[in-house]
Amino acid sequence: MLLAASDANAAFWNRRLQVFKCPDSASARECNSSCAMIPGFEFEFKVNRESGAVILDMFQGGKFKGTEPQTGTCRIVDAKNWVCGPERQYRGAPATSMANGIYSRYRTEDDLSEGLNICAR
C-alpha cells in the first residue's frame, strides 16, 4: 500500500474540500471568486513526504467515487503545502498544487486548458 496508516511520514488531512471550476489557470491558482462551485463534489488528500506521493480521493454527494494519484514529481512541505508536476515544464503541462490548504489544478498554457482549471477549498 502506497500510504499505510502506520507510516509516520504520511499526512492525512481529514477535511474535505469543496471543488470549483475556474475560467483560467490564474483563477484556479488563486481559487478566487470567478471560480464557480461544483455542487456535491469534494476532494480529500493523502500526502507522504518520504515517498513524494500525493493521492486525491474524490467524493460526489458524500459518496466515494475514486482515487487519483497526482502525477509527476511532487515537492512536499506538509499536507497543506505541496506541488506536483513534470520535472521540466512544457507548453500545456498540467500542474497540481496545494498552498495553505487551497488545492489547484491547471495547465501552464490557458489555450490548452479548457475544462482542467479547477480548485478546492
N, C-alpha and C positions, 0 to 999 in steps of 0.2 A: 504494500500500500504506500502510495506516494507521501501521504501526510497522516501518519499514525497519531492517534490521540495522545500517546505517551511520549511523543517526540518533544523534547524541551525547546527546540528551535521553531516549533510550529506555533503560529499565532492564529487563533480562531476568533474572529470578531463576530459576536453574536447579535449584531444589529443588521437587520435587512434594510437595504437602501431602495428608495423609490426610483424608478427608471424614467428618464426623459429623452425625447428625440429633439435634436438641435438642428438648426438650419445650416450650420457650417462648423468647421473644426475649431475656430476661435471660440464660438459659443459653447461647444462641447467641453473644451478645456477649462472654461470658467464655470460651466453649468449655470449660466445666467438666466434671466427672466425671459429670454427669447426661446428657451427650450420648453417644449410642451410635455406635460406629464403623460405617460402611457399608463392608463388606469389598470390596476391589478398586477402589473409587472414589478417584481422586486429582485434584487441581486444580493448575494451574501458571499463573502470571500474567505478562503483558507490560504494562509501565507506561510511559507517555510524559508527562512533566511538561509539556512545551511545548504539546502539543495537548490535554492533560487527559484522555487516553484510558487506560482500563484494560480489558484483554482477558483473559478467562478461557478457558484451554484445559482441556478435560475428558478424562479417561482412565478406562477401565474395563478391568481385567485387564491393565494395561500398554499397552493399545492406545488410540490417539487416537480420541475419539468426537465431538468437535465444539468449536466456538468460540462464546463468548457475550460480546459487549461489555457492560460494566457500564453501566447506564443512568443518566440524569440528569447533573447537574453533578458532576464529580469534583474534589475538593481533594486534591492530591498533595504530600506531603513528599518521599517517596522510594519505592522499590519495595516496602518493607515497612511503610509507613505512609501510608494514604490513606483517603478516604471518598467514596462516590458515592451520590447520591440526588436527589430532586426539589428544585428551588430553594426551594419552600415546602412545609413538611411538612403533611400532612393525615392524617386518620384512615385507618389501614391502608396508609400509604405504604411501599413497600419501600425498604430501605436496605442497602447493602453497604459493608463497610469492612475494612481490614487495619490492625492495631495491633501493632507489634513482631513482625511475621511471622505473626500469627494472623488468619485470614480469618473473617468472619461475615456472614451474610445473614439478615435478619429484617424483620418488619413493625413499624410503630410501635404497633400495637394487637394484643395477643395473640389476641383473639377472632376476628380475621380472618386469622390466620397459620398455620393448620394446614397442615403439610407444607412450609412455607417456611423454618422456623428451622433453619439448618444452619451449621456452622463447619468450618474446616480448619486443621490444624496439623501 
